[in-house]
Amino acid sequence: MFNANDIHEHAEIIGKDGRHVGTVDKVEGSRIKLTKADSKGAAHAGHHHFIDLDLVETVQGNRVHLSVSSTEAMRDEQEQSGKAVH
């Protein structure tokens, strides 16, 4: 189990497959807000995306390890409104 307070700004988010998913901007409620630099594609560039804290398996130092692969995590990203990105 992890504590959301253990997730720090600029921590790297890694999928279960060991691949980079994003970088923490901050935790907002029950979601992790990713830095704008992690938003790819013309329609999504320049704004924040979010990942549910439910996907976090562990937090170790400056790394947030997810319980799903990077592909699954990116597929489940949300807009600020909660609407799915993909």
C-alpha positions as YAML, in Angstrom:
chain: A
units: angstrom
residues:
- id: 1
  name: MET
  ca: [0.00, 0.00, 0.00]
- id: 2
  name: PHE
  ca: [1.14, 3.55, -0.62]
- id: 3
  name: ASN
  ca: [0.28, 6.98, 0.68]
- id: 4
  name: ALA
  ca: [-0.62, 9.67, -1.88]
- id: 5
  name: ASN
  ca: [1.51, 12.10, 0.16]
- id: 6
  name: ASP
  ca: [4.55, 10.03, -0.88]
- id: 7
  name: ILE
  ca: [4.05, 11.07, -4.52]
- id: 8
  name: HIS
  ca: [6.23, 14.10, -5.16]
- id: 9
  name: GLU
  ca: [6.38, 16.72, -7.89]
- id: 10
  name: HIS
  ca: [8.60, 15.68, -10.82]
- id: 11
  name: ALA
  ca: [8.54, 11.98, -9.83]
- id: 12
  name: GLU
  ca: [8.71, 9.64, -12.80]
- id: 13
  name: ILE
  ca: [5.67, 7.45, -13.46]
- id: 14
  name: ILE
  ca: [6.52, 3.98, -14.75]
- id: 15
  name: GLY
  ca: [4.23, 1.28, -16.10]
- id: 16
  name: LYS
  ca: [4.38, -2.34, -14.99]
- id: 17
  name: ASP
  ca: [6.46, -2.98, -18.13]
- id: 18
  name: GLY
  ca: [9.15, -0.58, -16.88]
- id: 19
  name: ARG
  ca: [8.42, 2.06, -19.52]
- id: 20
  name: HIS
  ca: [8.03, 5.79, -18.85]
- id: 21
  name: VAL
  ca: [4.41, 6.97, -18.67]
- id: 22
  name: GLY
  ca: [4.86, 10.53, -17.50]
- id: 23
  name: THR
  ca: [6.07, 12.94, -14.87]
- id: 24
  name: VAL
  ca: [4.09, 14.06, -11.82]
- id: 25
  name: ASP
  ca: [3.01, 17.69, -11.75]
- id: 26
  name: LYS
  ca: [1.03, 17.12, -8.54]
- id: 27
  name: VAL
  ca: [-1.69, 15.01, -6.96]
- id: 28
  name: GLU
  ca: [-5.19, 16.48, -7.21]
- id: 29
  name: GLY
  ca: [-7.85, 14.59, -5.32]
- id: 30
  name: SER
  ca: [-7.85, 10.97, -6.49]
- id: 31
  name: ARG
  ca: [-5.74, 11.60, -9.60]
- id: 32
  name: ILE
  ca: [-2.14, 12.36, -10.55]
- id: 33
  name: LYS
  ca: [-1.79, 15.43, -12.74]
- id: 34
  name: LEU
  ca: [0.92, 14.89, -15.37]
- id: 35
  name: THR
  ca: [3.19, 17.66, -16.59]
- id: 36
  name: LYS
  ca: [2.13, 19.37, -19.82]
- id: 37
  name: ALA
  ca: [5.26, 18.02, -21.52]
- id: 38
  name: ASP
  ca: [3.74, 14.52, -21.26]
- id: 39
  name: SER
  ca: [0.75, 15.47, -23.42]
- id: 40
  name: LYS
  ca: [1.52, 14.36, -26.96]
- id: 41
  name: GLY
  ca: [-0.24, 15.02, -30.25]
- id: 42
  name: ALA
  ca: [-1.64, 18.21, -31.71]
- id: 43
  name: ALA
  ca: [-5.04, 17.86, -30.05]
- id: 44
  name: HIS
  ca: [-3.54, 17.18, -26.63]
- id: 45
  name: ALA
  ca: [-0.38, 19.28, -26.50]
- id: 46
  name: GLY
  ca: [-0.10, 22.13, -24.03]
- id: 47
  name: HIS
  ca: [-2.45, 20.93, -21.33]
- id: 48
  name: HIS
  ca: [-2.42, 18.48, -18.44]
- id: 49
  name: HIS
  ca: [-3.63, 14.90, -18.46]
- id: 50
  name: PHE
  ca: [-4.50, 12.83, -15.40]
- id: 51
  name: ILE
  ca: [-4.06, 9.25, -14.18]
- id: 52
  name: ASP
  ca: [-6.20, 7.69, -11.43]
- id: 53
  name: LEU
  ca: [-4.40, 6.93, -8.17]
- id: 54
  name: ASP
  ca: [-6.09, 3.50, -8.37]
- id: 55
  name: LEU
  ca: [-3.44, 2.56, -10.96]
- id: 56
  name: VAL
  ca: [-0.55, 3.15, -8.52]
- id: 57
  name: GLU
  ca: [1.00, -0.01, -7.13]
- id: 58
  name: THR
  ca: [3.94, 1.44, -5.16]
- id: 59
  name: VAL
  ca: [5.92, 4.61, -4.66]
- id: 60
  name: GLN
  ca: [9.67, 4.20, -4.25]
- id: 61
  name: GLY
  ca: [11.67, 7.37, -3.85]
- id: 62
  name: ASN
  ca: [11.17, 9.52, -6.93]
- id: 63
  name: ARG
  ca: [9.37, 6.82, -8.91]
- id: 64
  name: VAL
  ca: [5.69, 5.95, -9.05]
- id: 65
  name: HIS
  ca: [5.16, 2.35, -10.18]
- id: 66
  name: LEU
  ca: [1.83, 1.48, -11.78]
- id: 67
  name: SER
  ca: [-0.05, -1.82, -11.65]
- id: 68
  name: VAL
  ca: [-0.70, -1.66, -15.42]
- id: 69
  name: SER
  ca: [1.55, -1.41, -18.48]
- id: 70
  name: SER
  ca: [2.55, 1.95, -19.91]
- id: 71
  name: THR
  ca: [0.26, 1.35, -22.88]
- id: 72
  name: GLU
  ca: [-2.74, 0.68, -20.62]
- id: 73
  name: ALA
  ca: [-1.96, 3.70, -18.44]
- id: 74
  name: MET
  ca: [-1.71, 6.05, -21.42]
- id: 75
  name: ARG
  ca: [-4.93, 4.60, -22.85]
- id: 76
  name: ASP
  ca: [-6.67, 5.38, -19.51]
- id: 77
  name: GLU
  ca: [-5.41, 8.98, -19.26]
- id: 78
  name: GLN
  ca: [-8.09, 11.59, -18.61]
- id: 79
  name: GLU
  ca: [-8.67, 15.23, -19.39]
- id: 80
  name: GLN
  ca: [-9.20, 17.59, -16.45]
- id: 81
  name: SER
  ca: [-12.96, 17.11, -16.87]
- id: 82
  name: GLY
  ca: [-12.54, 13.36, -16.33]
- id: 83
  name: LYS
  ca: [-13.27, 12.56, -19.98]
- id: 84
  name: ALA
  ca: [-11.01, 9.94, -21.54]
- id: 85
  name: VAL
  ca: [-8.15, 11.29, -23.63]
- id: 86
  name: HIS
  ca: [-8.18, 8.40, -26.11]
...
